[in-house]
Structure formats: structure tokens, C-alpha cells
Amino acid sequence: MSDITMTGLTKRFDDVTAVDNIDLETHDGEFLALVGPSGCGKSTTLRMIAGLESITSGELKIGGQVVNDLEPKARNVAMVFQNYALYPHMTGSQNMKFGMKSVSDYTDEEIDQRVQDAADILDIPDLLDRKPAELSGGERQRVAIGRAIVREPDVFLLDEPLSNLDAKLRVQMRAELLQIHREIDATTLYVTHDQTEAMTLGDRVAVLNDGHIEQVDPPQALYDYPSTRFVAEFIGSPAMNTLPVSLQWEGHAVDAVHDSFELSLPRAETFDARPDSGIFGARPEDISLVRNVEEATQTFEAEVTVTEPLGESLLLHCSVGDDELRVKAEARSTIEVGDVVELTVDEDRFHVFDSAGEAIYHSSPRQASDEDRVNPPEL
């Protein structure tokens, strides 16, 4: 078993709390992505698991064993760093072998075979005799991953391993990382600030903010049912629209009222209380031009202030009172700055957050099957 359990895990640097009392449990063999802005504590969490940072308080278990005080080499974890951390005077093969003698009882022949097996998985057998200066960024990353694979660890830790690659190579390497994960079947924690990477790679995604875990869920559930305003605005590109509204109740019905629109919220009985205000949320792709919808029951107008052609769609920045609303319209729509457009919102995709940023309403009930991995949305 290679599951990881963090209970009250905390890391402080003098008067700065980098990781603040987090509880998180991985499943054996899971690919868990940790995502969040710079400084949120995701890399520090990874380094505590690896044993590269001491734990201020809390408990860390790997495979059911408490490892708080174990040396890194005794934890049977392997880490891939953002900067590759390859020795420039060593060949690819030598880099992959480095340290194997100190953490295992393998013979030279066994280590050589492991290196060859890892090279075959990564499709780099022709690169083993080259030094890092003779390799491209993608090839160096493969060697760094190979160095982790040869150890056959219980846990793989990857700290933003693709951030130094160009956009096209990052897409290619994402697919290869998933294939490698399936072949080695080890628990993997992957740290990134790129929410697209997190959504496409993770069986589940943990969103961190300011040392706290905001939400842990499969990608689609995270996208469809954000538990906080932070998650709603961080996950998805463009981000979810969030606008202040008053909530006007009449019996069991409630309307979200903004300076420029009024929308009836379906299934109002799902509210736990009857607040009189909130933050209304709707993703840009869930807002449509009325002229492109067969039947729109709730509509309002907005003035276009900016247009951004994205190829597959046209992103409109619209003015609604003092707020801005982003709308994904159909590609090649003939809309200009200054046009007043009539809009409608998908009633199954309404969200409301309270003043503290906690989700208090989703118009579409969350299904029990959300724990199953599903295909992430196109971002």
C-alpha cells in the first residue's frame, strides 16, 4: 500500500505559516494534482512528504506508517524537480543510476537493467550516453523522470516538472506522464500552478490557497460544483463570472437581483437558509446570446466593451452596471465593441456564494457518481 495520509499537517518558517493544518488522504495508486497560486503551500507540502522539509506539527503517514521523523531515503519516495536537478558532468545513464547504491541492495547488473527498462518506458534508450548539455528540455525532463522510475518507489512526487517546457511540448508530456503513471501504478502527487495541467492529469485535484485546502474533488466535480468562490474563479479559463446580487424571497421562490438583471433561481429549496444577499456566479460558456438559443425564458441586456477572438469561440467582455460579465459567444459572431447584446444564462449552471466565499447554492444538484473520474472540461 502506498496511500498517503496528512492529518493537521503544518509548516511554519519563523512567523510565516506556509502550510496550515491540512488534512488530505490519497488513494493507493492515485494521481492527485495539487494546484494553486504561487505561495499557497503546494511545493512545501510535497517537500514535507519527501522529507526535505521538517514538519512543524501534524502527522504524515505513507502506507500506514508514520514517517514524520524518517530520513528521505527511508521513505521510498522519488521526487522530480522543476529544474531537473541533473548533474552536468554525468551522462543520462549515470544520472539515472545516481544514488541507487545508497538506497538499495541491487547489484550493478540489476541497476543497469532498471535503467534500460525505464529508458524503454520513456523512449530514451538513445539518450543514455549523452550529457545534459546535449539534451533538449523535454529530453532532460525524461531523464529526470527516469531517475525516479528506476527506484520503483511507492510514491512519485512531481514539482511543476513541465513548467520549463514550451506549450506544445507540455501538452505532449502531459499525455506521456499519464501513460507512465498507468504503467508503473504508483501513487503520484503532482504540483502545478497551471489549472489546465491539474484538470487533465489528476484523478482528483486539490486546490490550495494561502496554506489551506479549499476543495478536493475529481476534475469535473471541481469545475461544476466549486465549494468556494476562490475555486470558482481559479478553476476554468476564462474564470467564472461573480457579481454581487440581492436575494429577494417570495414564499419558496427566490430571485437574484443585480443592477442590470433579475434572474429566478430554480430549486430554491436547496438553500440551507434564506440569505438576503450573495455573490452570483456563472461561467462564460454558460451565458449565451439569445439569438443563438432556441428557447430563452430569462434574458437581459449588456453592452460589449471588448472582443477577444479565441478561434473556437469569441470572448465578449460586457458591461452590466458597474460590473463586467465575460461571455463565450460562437466563433465568427458579428459583434462589435459598443453593441448591446441580449443574453441568457443556462439555468442548470447558476451558483451563489456567501460573503465569506462559501458556496451556498448550485442550481444543478450534485450527483453521487461524482467520485468517479470523468473527462475534464475543455479549458
C-alpha positions as CSV (number, residue, x, y, z in Angstrom):
1,M,0.0,0.0,0.0
2,S,1.3,3.5,-0.9
3,D,-1.5,5.7,0.3
4,I,-0.6,9.0,1.9
5,T,-2.5,10.5,4.9
6,M,-1.9,14.0,6.2
7,T,-3.5,15.0,9.5
8,G,-3.2,18.5,10.7
9,L,0.0,18.9,8.7
10,T,1.6,22.3,9.3
11,K,4.8,24.0,8.3
12,R,6.0,27.3,9.7
13,F,9.0,29.4,8.7
14,D,9.6,31.7,11.7
15,D,6.4,33.8,11.7
16,V,5.2,32.7,8.3
17,T,2.8,29.7,8.1
18,A,3.3,28.1,4.7
19,V,1.0,25.1,5.3
20,D,-1.7,25.5,7.8
21,N,-3.3,22.4,9.4
22,I,-4.2,20.5,6.3
23,D,-6.0,17.1,6.2
24,L,-5.6,15.1,3.0
25,E,-5.7,11.5,2.1
26,T,-4.7,9.9,-1.2
27,H,-5.9,6.6,-2.6
28,D,-3.4,3.8,-3.3
29,G,-2.2,4.2,-6.9
30,E,-4.0,7.6,-7.4
31,F,-2.8,10.5,-9.4
32,L,-3.5,13.5,-7.2
33,A,-2.8,17.0,-8.5
34,L,-2.1,19.9,-6.1
35,V,-2.9,23.2,-7.7
36,G,-2.9,26.8,-6.5
37,P,-1.3,30.2,-6.9
38,S,2.4,30.9,-6.1
39,G,3.0,30.8,-2.4
40,C,-0.1,28.7,-1.5
41,G,2.0,25.9,0.1
42,K,1.8,23.2,-2.5
43,S,5.5,22.7,-3.0
44,T,6.2,22.9,0.7
45,T,3.6,20.1,1.2
46,L,5.4,18.0,-1.4
47,R,8.8,18.6,0.2
48,M,7.5,17.6,3.6
49,I,6.3,14.3,2.1
50,A,9.7,13.8,0.6
51,G,11.4,14.6,3.9
52,L,13.2,17.6,2.5
53,E,11.4,19.9,4.9
54,S,10.7,19.2,8.6
55,I,7.1,19.1,9.8
56,T,6.2,21.7,12.4
57,S,3.2,19.9,13.6
58,G,0.7,17.2,12.5
59,E,1.1,13.7,11.3
60,L,2.2,12.2,7.9
61,K,1.7,8.6,7.1
62,I,2.9,6.7,4.0
63,G,1.4,3.2,3.6
64,G,0.0,3.4,7.1
65,Q,3.5,4.2,8.7
66,V,4.1,7.5,10.4
67,V,7.2,9.0,8.6
68,N,7.5,12.4,10.4
69,D,11.0,11.6,11.6
70,L,12.2,9.2,8.9
71,E,15.1,10.2,6.7
72,P,14.2,10.8,3.0
73,K,16.0,7.7,1.8
74,A,13.9,5.6,4.2
75,R,10.5,6.8,2.9
76,N,10.7,5.0,-0.6
77,V,9.6,8.1,-2.4
78,A,11.1,9.7,-5.6
79,M,10.9,13.3,-6.5
80,V,11.1,15.1,-9.9
81,F,12.1,18.7,-9.6
82,Q,11.1,21.7,-11.7
83,N,14.8,22.4,-12.7
84,Y,15.5,18.7,-13.5
85,A,18.5,18.6,-11.0
86,L,20.7,16.7,-13.4
87,Y,24.5,16.5,-12.8
88,P,26.1,18.2,-15.9
89,H,29.2,16.1,-15.9
90,M,27.2,12.8,-15.9
91,T,25.5,11.0,-18.8
92,G,21.9,10.3,-18.8
93,S,22.5,6.7,-17.6
94,Q,24.8,7.9,-14.8
95,N,22.2,10.5,-13.7
96,M,19.5,7.8,-13.6
97,K,21.7,5.4,-11.6
98,F,23.0,8.1,-9.1
99,G,22.2,7.2,-5.5
100,M,20.8,3.8,-6.2
101,K,23.6,2.1,-4.3
102,S,22.9,4.1,-1.2
103,V,19.1,3.3,-1.1
104,S,19.1,-0.3,-2.3
105,D,20.9,-3.6,-2.3
106,Y,20.7,-4.0,-6.1
107,T,23.7,-5.3,-8.0
108,D,25.3,-3.3,-10.8
109,E,23.6,-5.6,-13.3
110,E,20.2,-5.2,-11.7
111,I,20.6,-1.4,-11.7
112,D,21.7,-1.4,-15.4
113,Q,18.6,-3.4,-16.2
114,R,16.3,-1.0,-14.3
115,V,17.9,1.9,-16.2
116,Q,17.3,0.2,-19.5
117,D,13.7,-0.7,-18.6
118,A,13.0,3.0,-17.6
119,A,14.6,4.2,-20.8
120,D,12.3,2.0,-22.8
121,I,9.2,3.3,-21.0
122,L,10.3,6.9,-21.6
123,D,11.5,6.2,-25.2
124,I,15.0,7.5,-24.5
125,P,17.4,4.5,-24.9
126,D,19.4,6.5,-27.4
127,L,20.0,9.3,-24.9
128,L,21.6,7.4,-22.1
129,D,25.2,8.2,-23.3
130,R,24.6,11.9,-23.6
131,K,25.2,14.6,-21.0
132,P,22.5,17.1,-20.1
133,A,24.1,19.9,-22.3
134,E,23.5,17.7,-25.3
135,L,19.8,17.2,-24.5
136,S,16.7,19.3,-25.1
137,G,14.4,20.5,-22.3
138,G,12.0,17.6,-22.9
139,E,14.8,15.1,-23.1
140,R,16.3,16.3,-19.8
141,Q,12.9,16.0,-18.2
142,R,12.6,12.4,-19.4
143,V,16.0,11.6,-17.8
144,A,14.9,13.2,-14.6
145,I,11.7,11.1,-14.6
146,G,13.7,8.0,-15.4
147,R,15.9,8.6,-12.4
148,A,12.7,8.4,-10.3
149,I,11.4,5.4,-12.1
150,V,14.5,3.2,-11.6
151,R,14.0,3.3,-7.8
152,E,10.5,1.8,-8.2
153,P,9.2,4.0,-5.3
154,D,5.9,3.7,-3.5
155,V,5.2,7.3,-4.2
156,F,6.1,9.7,-7.0
157,L,6.4,13.4,-6.2
158,L,6.5,15.8,-9.2
159,D,7.1,19.5,-8.5
160,E,6.0,21.5,-11.6
161,P,8.0,19.3,-13.9
162,L,6.7,20.8,-17.1
163,S,6.9,24.5,-16.4
164,N,10.2,24.9,-18.3
165,L,8.9,23.4,-21.5
166,D,7.2,25.2,-24.4
167,A,3.4,24.9,-24.7
168,K,3.4,22.2,-27.4
169,L,5.8,20.0,-25.6
170,R,3.9,20.4,-22.3
171,V,0.8,19.0,-24.0
172,Q,2.8,16.1,-25.3
173,M,4.5,15.4,-21.9
174,R,1.1,15.5,-20.1
175,A,-0.1,12.6,-22.2
176,E,3.2,10.8,-21.6
177,L,3.0,11.3,-17.9
178,L,-0.4,9.7,-17.8
179,Q,0.9,6.7,-19.8
180,I,3.9,6.4,-17.4
181,H,1.6,6.5,-14.4
182,R,-0.6,3.7,-15.8
183,E,2.5,1.6,-16.4
184,I,4.2,2.0,-13.0
185,D,0.9,2.2,-11.0
186,A,2.4,4.2,-8.1
187,T,0.7,6.8,-6.0
188,T,1.6,10.2,-7.7
189,L,1.4,13.7,-6.3
190,Y,1.8,16.4,-8.9
191,V,2.2,20.0,-8.0
192,T,1.4,22.7,-10.6
193,H,0.1,26.3,-10.7
194,D,-1.4,25.5,-14.1
195,Q,-5.1,24.5,-13.6
196,T,-5.2,23.0,-17.1
197,E,-2.5,20.6,-16.2
198,A,-4.2,19.8,-12.9
199,M,-7.6,19.1,-14.5
200,T,-6.2,17.0,-17.4
201,L,-3.8,14.9,-15.2
202,G,-5.4,14.4,-11.9
203,D,-7.8,11.6,-10.8
204,R,-8.6,14.1,-8.2
205,V,-7.5,17.7,-7.8
206,A,-6.7,19.5,-4.5
207,V,-7.0,23.3,-4.7
208,L,-4.8,25.1,-2.2
209,N,-4.9,28.8,-1.2
210,D,-2.9,30.5,1.5
211,G,-1.8,27.3,3.1
212,H,-5.3,25.8,3.2
213,I,-7.1,23.2,1.1
214,E,-10.1,24.8,-0.5
215,Q,-11.5,21.7,-2.1
216,V,-10.5,18.2,-3.2
217,D,-12.6,16.5,-5.9
218,P,-12.5,14.8,-9.3
219,P,-11.9,17.4,-12.1
220,Q,-15.4,17.7,-13.4
221,A,-17.0,17.9,-10.0
222,L,-14.5,20.6,-9.1
223,Y,-15.5,22.5,-12.2
224,D,-19.2,22.1,-11.9
225,Y,-19.6,22.3,-8.1
226,P,-16.9,24.7,-6.7
227,S,-17.2,24.8,-2.9
228,T,-15.8,28.3,-2.6
229,R,-15.6,31.5,-4.7
230,F,-11.8,31.1,-4.8
231,V,-12.2,27.7,-6.5
232,A,-14.8,29.0,-8.9
233,E,-12.6,31.8,-10.0
234,F,-9.3,29.9,-10.1
235,I,-10.5,26.8,-12.0
236,G,-11.6,27.5,-15.5
237,S,-10.3,29.8,-18.2
238,P,-11.8,32.4,-18.5
239,A,-12.7,32.4,-14.8
240,M,-16.3,32.2,-13.6
241,N,-18.2,35.5,-13.5
242,T,-19.0,36.5,-10.0
243,L,-21.3,39.5,-9.3
244,P,-22.9,40.9,-6.1
245,V,-26.7,40.4,-6.0
246,S,-29.5,40.8,-3.5
247,L,-31.7,37.7,-2.9
248,Q,-35.4,38.5,-2.9
249,W,-37.6,35.8,-1.4
250,E,-41.3,35.3,-2.0
251,G,-42.6,32.1,-0.4
252,H,-40.3,29.3,-1.6
253,A,-39.1,31.2,-4.6
254,V,-36.1,33.5,-4.8
255,D,-34.7,36.0,-7.4
256,A,-31.1,37.1,-7.8
257,V,-31.3,40.8,-8.4
258,H,-28.5,42.8,-9.9
259,D,-28.5,46.5,-11.0
260,S,-28.7,45.2,-14.6
261,F,-30.6,42.0,-14.4
262,E,-33.0,39.8,-12.4
263,L,-32.9,36.0,-12.5
264,S,-35.2,33.5,-10.8
265,L,-33.2,30.7,-9.2
266,P,-34.6,27.2,-9.7
267,R,-34.7,24.7,-6.9
268,A,-34.5,27.4,-4.2
269,E,-35.3,24.7,-1.6
270,T,-31.7,23.7,-1.8
271,F,-30.7,26.8,0.1
272,D,-29.9,25.9,3.8
273,A,-31.0,29.4,4.9
274,R,-32.7,32.4,3.4
275,P,-29.9,35.0,3.0
276,D,-30.8,38.4,1.6
277,S,-27.6,38.8,-0.5
278,G,-24.9,36.8,-2.1
279,I,-22.4,36.6,-5.0
280,F,-24.0,35.2,-8.2
281,G,-21.7,33.0,-10.3
282,A,-22.0,31.8,-13.9
283,R,-19.2,30.5,-16.2
284,P,-18.7,32.4,-19.5
285,E,-19.6,29.3,-21.6
286,D,-23.0,29.1,-19.7
287,I,-24.0,32.5,-20.9
288,S,-25.3,32.7,-24.5
289,L,-26.6,35.2,-27.0
290,V,-30.4,34.9,-27.0
291,R,-30.3,34.8,-30.8
292,N,-28.4,31.5,-30.7
293,V,-30.8,29.8,-28.2
294,E,-34.0,28.1,-29.2
295,E,-35.8,28.9,-26.1
296,A,-34.7,31.5,-23.5
297,T,-37.0,32.2,-20.6
298,Q,-34.8,34.7,-18.7
299,T,-33.0,37.4,-20.6
300,F,-31.2,40.7,-20.0
301,E,-29.1,43.2,-22.0
302,A,-25.4,44.1,-21.7
303,E,-23.0,46.4,-23.7
304,V,-19.9,44.9,-25.3
305,T,-16.7,46.6,-24.3
306,V,-14.0,44.3,-25.5
307,T,-14.0,41.3,-28.0
308,E,-11.4,38.6,-28.0
309,P,-11.4,36.1,-30.9
310,L,-10.2,32.7,-29.5
311,G,-10.6,30.7,-32.6
312,E,-13.2,28.2,-31.3
313,S,-15.2,31.0,-29.7
314,L,-15.5,34.7,-29.4
315,L,-15.0,36.0,-25.8
316,L,-17.1,39.1,-25.1
317,H,-16.4,41.5,-22.2
318,C,-19.7,43.0,-21.4
319,S,-20.7,45.9,-19.1
320,V,-23.6,45.2,-16.7
321,G,-24.0,48.2,-14.4
322,D,-20.6,48.7,-12.7
323,D,-19.6,45.1,-13.2
324,E,-18.1,43.1,-16.1
325,L,-19.5,39.9,-17.5
326,R,-17.5,37.6,-19.7
327,V,-19.5,35.7,-22.3
328,K,-18.3,32.9,-24.7
329,A,-20.1,33.5,-28.0
330,E,-20.0,31.4,-31.1
331,A,-16.9,31.8,-33.3
332,R,-17.2,34.3,-36.1
333,S,-20.1,36.1,-34.5
334,T,-20.5,39.5,-36.0
335,I,-20.3,41.6,-32.8
336,E,-18.5,44.9,-32.3
337,V,-17.5,46.9,-29.4
338,G,-20.4,49.2,-28.4
339,D,-23.1,46.7,-29.5
340,V,-25.9,46.0,-27.0
341,V,-26.5,42.2,-26.9
342,E,-29.3,40.2,-25.3
343,L,-28.1,37.4,-23.1
344,T,-29.5,34.4,-21.3
345,V,-27.9,32.0,-18.7
346,D,-28.2,28.2,-18.5
347,E,-30.5,27.7,-15.5
348,D,-28.7,24.5,-14.6
349,R,-25.5,26.3,-14.1
350,F,-26.3,29.0,-11.5
351,H,-24.1,29.4,-8.4
352,V,-24.4,31.6,-5.3
353,F,-21.6,32.2,-2.7
354,D,-22.0,33.9,0.6
355,S,-20.0,37.0,1.8
356,A,-17.3,34.6,3.1
357,G,-16.9,33.0,-0.2
358,E,-18.5,29.7,0.6
359,A,-20.9,28.1,-1.9
360,I,-24.5,28.2,-0.6
361,Y,-26.3,27.2,-3.8
362,H,-25.9,25.3,-7.1
363,S,-28.9,25.1,-9.4
364,S,-28.0,21.6,-10.6
365,P,-27.8,19.0,-7.8
366,R,-24.6,17.2,-7.5
367,Q,-24.8,13.5,-8.4
368,A,-23.5,10.8,-6.2
369,S,-21.3,9.4,-9.0
370,D,-19.0,12.4,-9.0
371,E,-16.5,10.4,-7.0
372,D,-15.8,8.5,-10.3
373,R,-13.2,10.0,-12.6
374,V,-14.8,11.8,-15.6
375,N,-13.3,13.6,-18.5
376,P,-12.4,17.1,-17.5
377,P,-13.9,20.1,-19.4
378,E,-12.1,21.8,-22.2
379,L,-10.3,24.8,-20.7
